[in-house]
């Protein structure tokens, strides 16, 4: 085997894995709707946006996240910092099946940038095997008064459908 291939092959495997992980973590939100909360003379109004995220490893589970979206000129240009608050509700929306093998006991399943610098909205899935449930936690990584604001929800899984865990 060519020495360059010996060096490049592990690098390409690692790069491919990183790209697959990034695609999984950056699941795209589908906007369900929004409501205006404050009128802005110039630029879009402030609003609350509701987005749906399908769990990439659990078919039949969708998470709905509501969050504030800053309007005005800074919001339109992408410079505004949205509030570090969100609410989440995850539901079974079809037959549940597990894609991609066993689930880790804790895994970040969605991540979305909320500002140009530092702040991200994150959704983490935790497996509660004792109660046969998937627990979803949403939070922002911007700390407020020493504690991130967060919201939690759970989806009960039929005990006849075992949750595969690592």
Protein Blocks (a to p, Z undefined) as FASTA:
>chain_A
ZZklmmmmmmmmmmmmmmmmmmmmmcccddfbdcdfbdcfbdcdddddddddddfklghi
acdddddddehjklmnopaccdfbdddddddfbdcddehiaadfbdcfbdcdfbfghpac
dddddddfknopaddddddfbdgehiacdddddddddfklccddZZ
